[in-house]
Amino acid sequence: MAEFAVWAPLKKRVRVLVDIREHEMALDHGGWWRADVPDAGPGASYAFLLDDDETPLPDPRSLWQPAGVHSASRIYDHDAFFWTDRAWTGRQLPGSVLYECHIGTFTEGGTFDSAIAKLDHLVSLGVDLVEVLPVNAVDGDRNWGYDGVGWYAVTENYGGPDAFKRFIDACHVRGLGVILDVVYNHMGPSGAYLDRFAPYFAGETVWGPTVNLDGAHSEEVRRYVVDNALMWLRDYHLDGLRLDAVHALHDGRAVHVLEQMTIEVEALSTHLGRPLSLIAESDLNDARMVTTRDGGGYGLQAQWADDVHHSLHVALTGEDQGYYADFATAGLTGLAHVLTRVFLHEGTWSSFRGRNHGAPVDTRRIPGHRFVTYLQDHDQVGNRAAGDRHATTLTPGLVACGAALLFCSPFTPMVFMGEEWGARTPWQFFAHFPDDQLNDAVRNGRRSEFASHGWDAADEVPDPTDVKTFLDSKLDWSEPTEEPHATVLNTYRALIALRKARPELSDPWLDEVDVDVDDDARTVVLHRRGLRVAVNLGDDPVTFDMSLPIGRVLLASEHVDVDEETLTLGPQSFAIAEIG
């Protein structure tokens, strides 16, 4: 016996088609239709028929779509999987190092099972939490994951739901937590049938339809979102969620859906006895996201901090186009500002937006670990015309300097897959749909976007629908043993190990951090209590006067000359030393 249920409050008749046999459903409270069907068990195929339309539609809450997002759903039993992580107690976000990973391009095989074979590499690197790009059901055989339409189902492209559980289980066995990137601000452009059932949608964006969070009938739509978050954390044993582009969640109700989610996730965490983290991607520069609820905020555990990335990127590359312009104007002084205050735009003018933007962070009350920072991520690499990484344009010395600033900062650091060895394979934007017209729209839209940014669309922007673009984006696992990649990898390992060994470097209190910069000499000195992180971004040797006796040099990327209170670094190098 299996119970089938679907929310369709405006329909006059709903039937469920189970293994080709049709069954009438009865209207229950709140617009839910239900039917008990004997002899229907795990693996049974089912779809819904609405009113007198004979078009079978997949379940909006389907847990399994093995034949694709346009086909019938399958019954999936979460309890049937045998977990071996019963002793797992979780990983808290404070003090952790994150590793962002796209399953399809992480390995040659592009599956959860092939990714398991690389987990020991992450352990040796010092990673605590693996952040996986979206894995829900999407139309087509390759995608970043942000075009998902089956929010409750795991894509078969990577192996399906059991394979995802094997991956998470294998991570936990190795002491690695897993964060999943989820998208609640829109549905993908192909296979989103929810609006045929009920008023799930509120409008359209360039990405696809948006979700009705505050209009008529929005109560069940909000439950659809929050229940999804709880399912991932409970039934897949995940340790947290990264919430994509929360600034695009349009919710005018008194309790924002993010706060509602925080409340219910905290209750689940209490029940499970392990920490569960919610991490927002937000373009608002608004610390209310990560301010506790008793302090008037939403209570999320962290948010991404793009301003820190932009300042680091400009300092390393010298780029000044588009949204980098204000950061380039601010120079290293701007870098010092974000390393101590998080946001460059904190109620100040943003030339890219043409208005004032953001608000200040209360650095005495909000710890730095609530801000996830990075030198590269899937957006900042993949949304470049050629998907080029730092290692293709920067010297190994500058790559090491960037890593030193990242891992010695008071924030929660994140590494983008392959960054740790200076991967030179690109990570480009790719998507492919069965619909040729949709592929044309993706291709033309991408080229128009980059042409407006000054790139030659024909010569520099790869065709996102071409399988070559996807294959070129896969990591080359022969690189880490070759130079200069092996040296970069050793530097990343040493920096992460030092961060974990010295509490000064993981101390999250922003008001305890000082930064000295010299724009002319291209130097940065990060004060971390009794440690100094000296970074020379310039092309000439520099002598740093620390004004205190220098003790041990704990780590350096090149030879360092120490003379009592001075420290001399060669070009494009860093050193971390004890002071006093």
C-alpha positions as CSV (number, residue, x, y, z in Angstrom):
1,M,0.0,0.0,0.0
2,A,1.3,3.5,-0.9
3,E,-0.4,6.8,-0.2
4,F,-0.2,9.4,-3.0
5,A,-0.7,13.1,-2.3
6,V,-0.5,16.2,-4.3
7,W,-1.4,19.9,-3.7
8,A,-3.7,21.2,-6.4
9,P,-6.2,23.6,-4.6
10,L,-7.8,25.0,-7.7
11,K,-8.5,21.7,-9.5
12,K,-11.8,19.9,-9.8
13,R,-10.5,16.5,-10.4
14,V,-7.1,14.8,-9.9
15,R,-6.1,11.2,-10.8
16,V,-2.9,9.3,-10.2
17,L,-1.6,6.9,-12.8
18,V,0.4,4.1,-11.1
19,D,2.1,1.7,-13.4
20,I,-0.4,2.6,-16.1
21,R,-3.4,2.0,-13.9
22,E,-5.6,5.0,-13.2
23,H,-6.9,5.9,-9.7
24,E,-9.2,8.7,-8.6
25,M,-8.0,10.9,-5.8
26,A,-10.1,12.5,-3.1
27,L,-9.9,16.2,-2.1
28,D,-8.6,16.6,1.5
29,H,-8.0,19.7,3.7
30,G,-6.0,22.6,2.4
31,G,-6.2,21.7,-1.3
32,W,-4.4,18.4,-1.0
33,W,-5.6,15.4,-3.0
34,R,-5.0,11.9,-1.7
35,A,-5.3,8.3,-2.7
36,D,-4.2,4.9,-1.2
37,V,-3.1,2.4,-3.9
38,P,-2.6,-1.2,-3.0
39,D,0.4,-3.1,-4.3
40,A,2.4,0.1,-5.1
41,G,5.9,0.0,-3.6
42,P,9.4,1.4,-4.2
43,G,10.2,1.6,-7.9
44,A,6.6,1.9,-9.0
45,S,6.0,4.5,-11.7
46,Y,3.4,7.2,-11.2
47,A,2.2,10.5,-12.6
48,F,-0.8,12.8,-12.1
49,L,-3.7,13.8,-14.4
50,L,-5.3,17.2,-13.7
51,D,-9.0,17.9,-14.4
52,D,-9.8,16.3,-17.8
53,D,-6.3,16.8,-19.2
54,E,-4.9,13.4,-20.1
55,T,-1.3,14.6,-20.0
56,P,0.6,12.7,-17.2
57,L,2.7,15.1,-15.1
58,P,5.5,14.2,-12.6
59,D,5.0,14.7,-8.9
60,P,6.2,18.2,-7.8
61,R,7.7,16.5,-4.7
62,S,9.1,13.5,-6.6
63,L,12.1,11.9,-5.0
64,W,13.2,10.1,-8.1
65,Q,13.1,10.9,-11.8
66,P,15.2,8.2,-13.4
67,A,13.8,8.8,-16.9
68,G,14.1,12.6,-16.8
69,V,12.1,15.6,-15.6
70,H,9.4,15.2,-18.3
71,S,8.7,11.6,-17.4
72,A,6.7,9.8,-14.7
73,S,8.0,9.8,-11.2
74,R,9.1,6.7,-9.2
75,I,8.5,5.8,-5.6
76,Y,11.7,6.1,-3.6
77,D,12.1,4.8,-0.1
78,H,14.6,6.9,1.9
79,D,14.7,4.2,4.7
80,A,16.0,1.5,2.4
81,F,19.5,3.0,2.2
82,F,22.0,1.5,4.7
83,W,24.1,4.3,6.2
84,T,27.4,3.7,7.9
85,D,27.7,7.2,9.5
86,R,25.8,6.6,12.6
87,A,28.6,7.9,14.7
88,W,28.8,11.1,12.7
89,T,28.4,14.2,15.0
90,G,28.7,16.8,12.3
91,R,31.0,19.7,11.4
92,Q,30.4,23.2,12.7
93,L,31.1,26.0,10.2
94,P,33.2,28.2,12.5
95,G,36.9,27.1,12.1
96,S,36.2,25.1,9.0
97,V,37.7,25.2,5.5
98,L,35.2,24.7,2.6
99,Y,35.8,23.2,-0.8
100,E,33.4,24.0,-3.6
101,C,32.9,21.2,-6.1
102,H,30.9,20.5,-9.2
103,I,30.4,16.7,-9.4
104,G,30.2,16.5,-13.2
105,T,33.6,18.1,-13.8
106,F,35.4,17.2,-10.5
107,T,36.5,13.9,-12.1
108,E,36.7,12.3,-15.5
109,G,33.8,10.1,-14.7
110,G,31.7,13.0,-13.5
111,T,29.6,10.9,-11.0
112,F,29.2,10.7,-7.2
113,D,31.0,7.3,-7.2
114,S,34.0,8.6,-9.1
115,A,34.2,11.6,-6.8
116,I,34.5,9.3,-3.8
117,A,37.9,8.2,-5.1
118,K,39.2,11.8,-4.7
119,L,38.0,12.4,-1.2
120,D,41.3,11.4,0.4
121,H,42.9,14.2,-1.5
122,L,40.5,16.6,0.3
123,V,41.4,15.1,3.6
124,S,45.1,15.6,3.0
125,L,44.5,19.2,1.9
126,G,42.8,19.9,5.3
127,V,39.2,20.4,4.1
128,D,36.4,20.2,6.6
129,L,33.3,20.7,4.5
130,V,32.7,19.8,0.8
131,E,30.2,22.2,-0.8
132,V,28.6,20.5,-3.8
133,L,27.0,22.5,-6.5
134,P,23.2,21.8,-7.1
135,V,22.4,18.1,-7.8
136,N,18.6,18.2,-8.2
137,A,16.9,16.9,-11.4
138,V,17.5,19.1,-14.5
139,D,16.6,18.7,-18.1
140,G,19.6,17.7,-20.2
141,D,22.8,15.7,-19.6
142,R,25.1,18.5,-18.5
143,N,24.5,21.7,-16.5
144,W,26.0,23.8,-13.7
145,G,22.9,22.7,-11.7
146,Y,21.1,26.0,-11.4
147,D,18.5,25.1,-14.0
148,G,17.0,22.4,-11.8
149,V,13.2,21.8,-11.8
150,G,12.9,18.6,-9.7
151,W,13.8,20.1,-6.4
152,Y,13.3,16.9,-4.4
153,A,15.0,14.5,-6.8
154,V,18.7,13.9,-7.4
155,T,19.8,14.0,-11.1
156,E,20.6,10.7,-12.7
157,N,23.5,12.5,-14.5
158,Y,25.6,11.9,-11.4
159,G,24.1,8.6,-10.4
160,G,20.8,9.4,-8.7
161,P,19.7,9.4,-5.0
162,D,21.4,6.3,-3.7
163,A,24.7,7.4,-5.3
164,F,24.5,10.8,-3.6
165,K,23.9,9.1,-0.3
166,R,27.0,6.9,-0.9
167,F,29.0,10.0,-1.6
168,I,27.8,11.7,1.6
169,D,28.4,8.5,3.6
170,A,31.9,8.2,2.3
171,C,32.6,11.9,3.2
172,H,31.4,11.3,6.8
173,V,33.5,8.2,7.1
174,R,36.6,10.4,6.3
175,G,35.5,13.2,8.7
176,L,34.3,15.5,5.9
177,G,31.0,17.3,6.2
178,V,28.9,18.0,3.1
179,I,27.1,21.3,2.2
180,L,24.6,21.2,-0.7
181,D,24.0,24.3,-3.0
182,V,20.3,24.7,-3.4
183,V,18.3,27.1,-5.6
184,Y,15.0,28.5,-4.3
185,N,14.9,31.8,-6.2
186,H,13.8,30.3,-9.5
187,M,13.0,27.2,-11.5
188,G,14.9,26.1,-14.6
189,P,13.5,26.9,-18.1
190,S,12.6,23.4,-19.1
191,G,10.4,20.9,-17.1
192,A,8.9,23.2,-14.5
193,Y,5.4,21.9,-14.3
194,L,4.5,23.2,-10.9
195,D,2.2,26.0,-12.2
196,R,-0.1,23.4,-13.7
197,F,-0.8,22.1,-10.2
198,A,-1.2,25.3,-8.2
199,P,-0.1,29.0,-8.0
200,Y,3.6,28.1,-7.3
201,F,5.0,30.9,-9.5
202,A,5.1,34.6,-9.0
203,G,6.8,35.9,-12.2
204,E,9.7,35.4,-14.5
205,T,13.4,36.2,-14.4
206,V,16.1,35.7,-17.0
207,W,16.8,32.3,-15.2
208,G,13.3,31.0,-15.2
209,P,10.0,31.4,-13.2
210,T,10.2,32.8,-9.6
211,V,8.4,31.2,-6.6
212,N,5.3,32.6,-5.0
213,L,6.4,33.3,-1.4
214,D,4.0,36.0,-0.3
215,G,0.9,36.0,-2.7
216,A,-2.4,34.2,-2.5
217,H,-1.9,30.4,-1.8
218,S,1.7,31.0,-0.8
219,E,1.5,29.1,2.5
220,E,1.9,25.7,0.8
221,V,4.5,27.1,-1.6
222,R,6.6,28.2,1.4
223,R,6.2,24.7,2.9
224,Y,7.4,23.4,-0.5
225,V,10.6,25.4,0.0
226,V,11.2,24.8,3.7
227,D,10.3,21.1,3.5
228,N,12.8,20.7,0.8
229,A,15.5,22.1,2.9
230,L,14.6,19.9,5.8
231,M,14.5,16.8,3.5
232,W,18.1,17.3,2.3
233,L,19.4,17.8,5.9
234,R,17.4,14.9,7.4
235,D,17.1,12.2,4.7
236,Y,20.4,12.8,3.0
237,H,22.4,13.4,6.3
238,L,23.7,16.7,4.9
239,D,25.5,19.1,7.2
240,G,24.2,22.3,5.6
241,L,22.9,24.2,2.6
242,R,24.2,27.0,0.6
243,L,21.2,29.1,-0.5
244,D,21.7,30.5,-4.0
245,A,21.0,34.3,-4.7
246,V,18.7,34.9,-1.7
247,H,18.4,38.6,-2.8
248,A,16.2,37.2,-5.5
249,L,13.7,35.7,-3.0
250,H,10.8,38.2,-3.1
251,D,9.0,37.8,0.2
252,G,7.1,40.7,1.8
253,R,5.6,38.7,4.7
254,A,6.4,39.6,8.3
255,V,8.5,36.5,8.8
256,H,10.8,36.1,5.8
257,V,11.1,32.6,4.4
258,L,14.8,32.6,5.3
259,E,13.9,33.2,8.9
260,Q,11.2,30.6,8.8
261,M,13.8,28.1,7.4
262,T,16.3,29.1,10.1
263,I,13.7,28.4,12.8
264,E,12.8,24.9,11.5
265,V,16.4,24.0,10.7
266,E,17.5,24.9,14.2
267,A,14.7,22.6,15.6
268,L,15.9,19.8,13.3
269,S,19.5,20.3,14.4
270,T,18.4,20.1,18.0
271,H,16.6,16.8,17.3
272,L,19.4,15.3,15.3
273,G,22.1,16.4,17.8
274,R,24.5,17.8,15.2
275,P,25.1,21.3,13.8
276,L,23.3,22.3,10.6
277,S,24.5,25.3,8.7
278,L,22.6,27.7,6.4
279,I,24.8,29.8,4.1
280,A,23.4,32.6,2.0
281,E,24.6,33.9,-1.3
282,S,23.5,37.5,-1.0
283,D,24.2,40.6,-3.1
284,L,22.7,42.9,-0.5
285,N,25.7,43.6,1.7
286,D,23.3,43.3,4.6
287,A,24.6,41.6,7.8
288,R,21.0,41.0,8.9
289,M,21.3,37.7,7.1
290,V,23.8,36.5,9.6
291,T,22.7,38.5,12.7
292,T,21.1,36.2,15.3
293,R,17.3,36.3,15.5
294,D,17.4,37.7,19.0
295,G,19.5,40.5,17.5
296,G,16.8,41.3,14.9
297,G,18.4,39.2,12.0
298,Y,17.5,36.1,10.1
299,G,19.9,33.9,12.0
300,L,21.7,32.2,9.1
301,Q,25.1,30.8,10.0
302,A,27.0,32.6,7.2
303,Q,26.8,34.4,3.9
304,W,29.2,34.7,1.0
305,A,31.3,37.9,0.9
306,D,31.9,39.0,-2.7
307,D,33.5,42.3,-1.7
308,V,36.4,40.4,-0.1
309,H,36.8,38.4,-3.3
310,H,36.6,41.5,-5.5
311,S,39.3,43.3,-3.5
312,L,41.6,40.3,-3.5
313,H,41.0,39.7,-7.2
314,V,41.8,43.3,-8.1
315,A,44.9,43.4,-5.9
316,L,46.2,40.2,-7.6
317,T,45.2,40.8,-11.2
318,G,44.9,44.6,-11.6
319,E,41.6,44.2,-13.4
320,D,39.2,47.2,-13.2
321,Q,36.3,46.5,-15.5
322,G,32.6,46.2,-14.6
323,Y,31.9,45.7,-10.9
324,Y,35.7,45.6,-10.1
325,A,35.9,49.4,-10.8
326,D,35.2,50.6,-7.3
327,F,37.6,48.0,-5.8
328,A,40.4,49.0,-8.2
329,T,39.9,52.7,-7.3
330,A,40.1,51.8,-3.6
331,G,43.3,49.9,-4.2
332,L,45.1,48.2,-1.3
333,T,43.4,50.6,1.1
334,G,40.1,49.0,0.0
335,L,41.6,45.6,0.6
336,A,42.5,46.6,4.2
337,H,39.0,47.8,4.7
338,V,37.2,44.6,3.6
339,L,39.7,42.4,5.6
340,T,38.5,44.2,8.7
341,R,35.0,45.3,7.9
342,V,33.8,42.7,5.2
343,F,32.0,45.1,2.8
344,L,33.6,47.9,0.7
345,H,30.1,49.1,-0.1
346,E,28.5,49.7,3.3
347,G,25.9,52.4,2.6
348,T,28.4,54.0,0.2
349,W,28.3,54.8,-3.6
350,S,28.5,51.9,-6.0
351,S,29.3,53.0,-9.5
352,F,28.4,49.7,-11.0
353,R,24.8,50.0,-9.5
354,G,24.6,53.7,-9.8
355,R,23.4,54.1,-6.2
356,N,24.4,53.7,-2.6
357,H,24.6,50.1,-1.6
358,G,24.9,48.0,1.6
359,A,25.2,48.7,5.3
360,P,28.1,48.5,7.8
361,V,28.9,45.3,9.7
362,D,28.9,45.6,13.5
363,T,32.4,44.1,13.9
364,R,32.2,43.9,17.7
365,R,29.2,41.7,17.6
366,I,29.3,39.7,14.4
367,P,32.3,37.3,14.0
368,G,34.2,37.0,10.8
369,H,33.4,33.3,10.5
370,R,29.9,34.2,9.4
371,F,31.4,35.4,6.1
372,V,32.6,32.9,3.5
373,T,35.5,34.2,1.5
374,Y,37.4,32.9,-1.5
375,L,39.9,33.8,-4.2
376,Q,37.8,31.9,-6.8
377,D,34.4,30.3,-7.0
378,H,32.2,28.8,-9.6
379,D,30.7,32.2,-10.5
380,Q,33.8,34.3,-10.5
381,V,35.6,31.7,-12.7
382,G,32.7,30.4,-14.8
383,N,31.2,33.9,-15.5
384,R,34.4,35.0,-17.1
385,A,34.3,34.8,-20.9
386,A,36.8,32.0,-21.2
387,G,36.3,30.5,-17.7
388,D,40.0,31.2,-17.0
389,R,41.5,30.6,-13.6
390,H,44.0,32.7,-11.7
391,A,46.8,30.2,-12.4
392,T,46.6,30.9,-16.2
393,T,47.4,34.6,-15.7
394,L,49.1,35.0,-12.4
395,T,52.6,33.8,-11.4
396,P,52.8,31.0,-8.8
397,G,54.1,33.7,-6.4
398,L,51.0,35.8,-6.6
399,V,48.8,32.7,-6.3
400,A,50.6,31.9,-3.1
401,C,50.2,35.5,-1.8
402,G,46.5,35.4,-2.5
403,A,46.2,32.1,-0.6
404,A,48.1,33.5,2.4
405,L,45.7,36.5,2.6
406,L,42.7,34.1,2.3
407,F,43.7,31.6,4.9
408,C,45.1,34.1,7.4
409,S,42.0,36.2,7.3
410,P,39.3,36.1,10.1
411,F,36.7,34.7,7.7
412,T,35.6,31.2,6.7
413,P,37.8,30.3,3.7
414,M,36.6,28.4,0.7
415,V,38.6,26.8,-2.1
416,F,37.2,26.2,-5.6
417,M,38.0,22.7,-6.9
418,G,41.5,22.6,-8.5
419,E,42.5,26.0,-7.1
420,E,44.6,24.2,-4.5
421,W,47.1,23.1,-7.1
422,G,46.8,26.1,-9.5
423,A,44.7,24.1,-12.1
424,R,45.0,25.5,-15.6
425,T,41.9,23.8,-17.0
426,P,39.2,26.4,-17.5
427,W,35.8,26.2,-15.8
428,Q,33.4,27.5,-18.3
429,F,29.7,28.1,-18.4
430,F,27.9,25.0,-19.9
431,A,24.3,23.8,-20.3
432,H,22.6,21.5,-22.7
433,F,18.9,20.9,-23.2
434,P,17.0,18.5,-25.5
435,D,15.2,21.5,-27.0
436,D,17.3,23.1,-29.8
437,Q,15.5,26.4,-29.5
438,L,16.4,26.6,-25.9
439,N,20.0,25.8,-26.6
440,D,20.0,28.6,-29.2
441,A,18.6,31.0,-26.6
442,V,21.3,30.0,-24.1
443,R,24.1,30.4,-26.6
444,N,22.9,33.8,-28.0
445,G,22.1,35.1,-24.5
446,R,25.6,34.2,-23.2
447,R,27.4,35.9,-26.1
448,S,25.2,39.0,-25.9
449,E,26.0,39.3,-22.2
450,F,29.8,39.1,-22.7
451,A,29.7,41.4,-25.8
452,S,28.2,44.1,-23.6
453,H,31.2,43.6,-21.2
454,G,33.7,44.2,-24.0
455,W,34.7,40.6,-24.9
456,D,34.7,39.4,-28.5
457,A,31.7,37.1,-28.4
458,A,32.7,35.2,-31.5
459,D,36.3,34.6,-30.6
460,E,36.4,34.5,-26.8
461,V,33.1,33.0,-25.5
462,P,32.9,29.2,-25.8
463,D,29.6,27.8,-27.0
464,P,27.9,26.7,-23.6
465,T,25.9,24.0,-25.4
466,D,28.9,22.4,-27.0
467,V,30.0,19.2,-25.3
468,K,33.6,20.3,-25.7
469,T,33.0,23.2,-23.3
470,F,31.8,20.8,-20.7
471,L,34.7,18.3,-21.2
472,D,37.3,21.1,-21.3
473,S,36.1,22.1,-17.8
474,K,36.9,18.8,-16.2
475,L,39.9,18.8,-13.8
476,D,43.1,17.3,-15.0
477,W,44.2,15.1,-12.1
478,S,47.7,14.6,-13.6
479,E,48.6,18.2,-12.7
480,P,49.0,18.0,-8.9
481,T,52.2,15.9,-9.2
482,E,53.8,18.2,-11.8
483,E,55.4,21.6,-11.3
484,P,54.5,24.3,-10.6
485,H,51.3,22.7,-9.4
486,A,52.9,20.5,-6.8
487,T,54.5,23.5,-5.1
488,V,51.2,25.4,-5.1
489,L,49.5,22.4,-3.6
490,N,52.1,22.1,-0.8
491,T,51.6,25.8,-0.1
492,Y,47.9,25.4,0.3
493,R,48.3,22.4,2.5
494,A,50.8,24.2,4.7
495,L,48.6,27.3,5.0
496,I,45.6,25.3,6.0
497,A,47.6,23.3,8.5
498,L,49.0,26.5,10.0
499,R,45.5,28.0,10.3
500,K,44.4,25.0,12.2
501,A,47.5,24.9,14.4
502,R,47.5,28.6,15.4
503,P,44.4,30.0,17.1
504,E,45.5,33.5,16.1
505,L,44.7,32.7,12.5
506,S,41.2,31.3,13.0
507,D,40.3,34.0,15.6
508,P,37.1,35.4,14.0
509,W,36.8,38.8,15.8
510,L,37.2,41.5,13.2
511,D,37.7,44.3,15.6
512,E,41.0,42.5,16.7
513,V,42.4,42.6,13.2
514,D,44.7,45.4,11.8
515,V,46.0,45.7,8.3
516,D,48.8,47.9,7.1
517,V,49.2,48.5,3.3
518,D,51.5,50.5,1.0
519,D,50.0,51.0,-2.4
520,D,53.2,52.2,-3.9
521,A,55.3,49.3,-2.6
522,R,52.4,46.9,-3.2
523,T,52.6,45.4,0.4
524,V,50.1,44.1,2.9
525,V,50.8,43.3,6.6
526,L,48.0,41.4,8.4
527,H,48.1,41.7,12.2
528,R,46.8,38.5,13.8
529,R,47.5,39.1,17.5
530,G,51.1,37.8,18.0
531,L,51.5,36.9,14.4
532,R,52.2,39.0,11.3
533,V,51.4,38.0,7.8
534,A,53.7,40.0,5.5
535,V,52.8,39.9,1.8
536,N,54.8,41.5,-1.0
537,L,52.6,41.8,-4.2
538,G,55.2,43.9,-6.0
539,D,58.0,43.1,-8.4
540,D,60.9,44.2,-6.1
541,P,62.3,43.0,-2.8
542,V,60.8,44.8,0.2
543,T,62.0,45.2,3.8
544,F,59.2,45.3,6.4
545,D,59.8,47.1,9.7
546,M,57.7,45.2,12.3
547,S,58.6,47.6,15.1
548,L,58.9,44.6,17.4
549,P,61.4,41.7,17.7
550,I,60.7,39.0,15.1
551,G,60.7,35.5,16.5
552,R,60.2,32.3,14.4
553,V,59.2,32.5,10.7
554,L,56.4,29.9,10.7
555,L,55.9,29.7,7.0
556,A,57.2,31.5,3.9
557,S,56.7,31.0,0.2
558,E,60.3,32.1,-0.6
559,H,63.6,32.8,1.3
560,V,63.2,35.4,4.0
561,D,65.9,37.6,5.6
562,V,65.3,38.4,9.2
563,D,67.2,41.1,11.2
564,E,65.8,41.7,14.7
565,E,62.7,43.9,13.8
566,T,62.9,43.8,10.0
567,L,62.0,41.2,7.6
568,T,63.0,41.2,3.9
569,L,60.8,39.5,1.3
570,G,61.5,38.9,-2.4
571,P,59.1,39.8,-5.1
572,Q,55.6,38.2,-5.0
573,S,56.1,36.3,-1.8
574,F,54.8,36.1,1.7
575,A,56.0,35.2,5.2
576,I,54.1,34.5,8.5
577,A,56.1,35.2,11.6
578,E,55.8,35.4,15.4
579,I,56.3,38.9,16.8
580,G,57.5,40.0,20.3
